Amino acid sequence: MSFLPLEKLINLYDGYRKVIKHNALEVLILQHEGQLYVLQNRCPHQEQPLHTAEVQGSVIFCSRHQYGFDLTTGKQLESACAALKLYPPIFEGAVVGIEVDSD
C-alpha cells in the first residue's frame, strides 16, 4: 500500500468537493458539516457520478434514483444496491490522502 495525496488541508472548507482520478480509481473528496469524507465517485447501482449529489447530515443522495448512502459506513439506506466504497482519510503533514494498492 502507498499514500496517494489528494489535497492540501489549507484548501478544505465546508462545501468542498473534488474528484480525483488515479489509474482506474476515481474518488470524491468532500467536506460537509466539518467532516471530511473520501468515497468512490460513482453510485454502485448504475454508476451515476456523485460529485454533484445532495448531502444531508451524513447521508449522500444519488441524483439518479435518490438512493441514500451513509457516509460513515457506506451502506445504502434502502438496501437496493451494494454499499458505497469509503476510504479513510490519512493525514500526512499538511496533506490529506488515502492508501492505495502499490502498482
C-alpha positions as CSV (number, residue, x, y, z in Angstrom):
1,M,0.0,0.0,0.0
2,S,1.1,3.5,-0.7
3,F,0.0,7.0,0.2
4,L,-1.9,8.9,-2.5
5,P,-2.0,12.6,-1.7
6,L,-5.4,14.2,-2.5
7,E,-5.4,17.8,-1.3
8,K,-3.7,20.3,0.9
9,L,-5.5,20.8,4.2
10,I,-5.5,24.6,3.8
11,N,-7.8,24.2,0.7
12,L,-10.5,22.4,2.6
13,Y,-13.8,24.1,3.8
14,D,-17.4,23.1,4.3
15,G,-18.9,22.5,0.8
16,Y,-15.6,21.5,-0.7
17,R,-15.8,18.8,-3.4
18,K,-13.2,17.5,-5.8
19,V,-12.9,14.4,-8.0
20,I,-9.5,12.8,-8.2
21,K,-8.6,10.1,-10.8
22,H,-5.6,7.9,-10.3
23,N,-5.3,5.0,-12.7
24,A,-8.6,3.1,-12.6
25,L,-9.5,4.8,-9.2
26,E,-12.0,7.7,-9.2
27,V,-12.7,9.2,-5.7
28,L,-14.6,12.1,-4.4
29,I,-13.2,14.1,-1.6
30,L,-15.8,16.2,0.2
31,Q,-16.2,18.2,3.4
32,H,-19.6,18.6,4.9
33,E,-20.5,20.0,8.3
34,G,-16.9,19.8,9.4
35,Q,-16.4,16.2,8.4
36,L,-14.1,15.1,5.7
37,Y,-15.1,12.1,3.5
38,V,-13.4,10.2,0.7
39,L,-15.6,7.9,-1.3
40,Q,-15.9,6.3,-4.7
41,N,-17.4,8.9,-7.1
42,R,-19.9,6.5,-8.7
43,C,-23.1,5.1,-7.3
44,P,-22.8,1.3,-7.2
45,H,-26.3,1.0,-8.6
46,Q,-25.9,2.5,-12.1
47,E,-22.5,4.3,-12.0
48,Q,-24.1,7.8,-11.6
49,P,-21.4,10.3,-10.6
50,L,-21.8,11.5,-7.1
51,H,-19.8,14.8,-7.2
52,T,-23.0,16.8,-7.7
53,A,-25.1,14.7,-5.3
54,E,-27.0,16.3,-2.4
55,V,-25.6,15.7,1.1
56,Q,-27.8,15.9,4.2
57,G,-26.1,15.3,7.5
58,S,-24.0,12.2,7.0
59,V,-26.1,10.9,4.0
60,I,-25.3,11.4,0.3
61,F,-28.2,11.0,-2.2
62,C,-27.5,9.8,-5.7
63,S,-29.1,12.2,-8.1
64,R,-30.4,9.5,-10.5
65,H,-32.7,7.5,-8.1
66,Q,-32.3,9.4,-4.8
67,Y,-30.7,6.4,-3.1
68,G,-29.1,7.5,0.2
69,F,-25.8,6.2,1.4
70,D,-24.4,6.6,4.9
71,L,-21.1,8.5,4.6
72,T,-19.8,6.9,7.8
73,T,-20.5,3.2,6.8
74,G,-21.1,3.3,3.1
75,K,-24.3,1.3,3.5
76,Q,-27.2,2.1,1.2
77,L,-30.2,3.1,3.3
78,E,-32.9,1.4,1.2
79,S,-30.8,-1.8,0.7
80,A,-31.5,-1.6,-3.0
81,C,-27.8,-1.9,-4.1
82,A,-24.3,-2.5,-2.9
83,A,-22.6,-0.3,-0.3
84,L,-20.6,2.7,-1.4
85,K,-16.8,2.3,-1.0
86,L,-15.3,4.6,1.6
87,Y,-11.6,5.5,2.0
88,P,-10.4,6.5,5.4
89,P,-8.6,9.9,5.1
90,I,-5.0,9.8,6.1
91,F,-3.2,13.0,7.2
92,E,0.5,13.4,6.4
93,G,1.8,16.8,7.3
94,A,-0.4,19.5,5.6
95,V,-1.9,17.0,3.1
96,V,-4.8,14.6,3.2
97,G,-4.8,11.4,1.2
98,I,-5.7,7.7,1.1
99,E,-3.9,4.4,0.9
100,V,-4.0,2.7,-2.5
101,D,-2.6,-0.6,-3.7
102,S,1.0,-0.2,-5.0
103,D,1.3,-0.7,-8.7
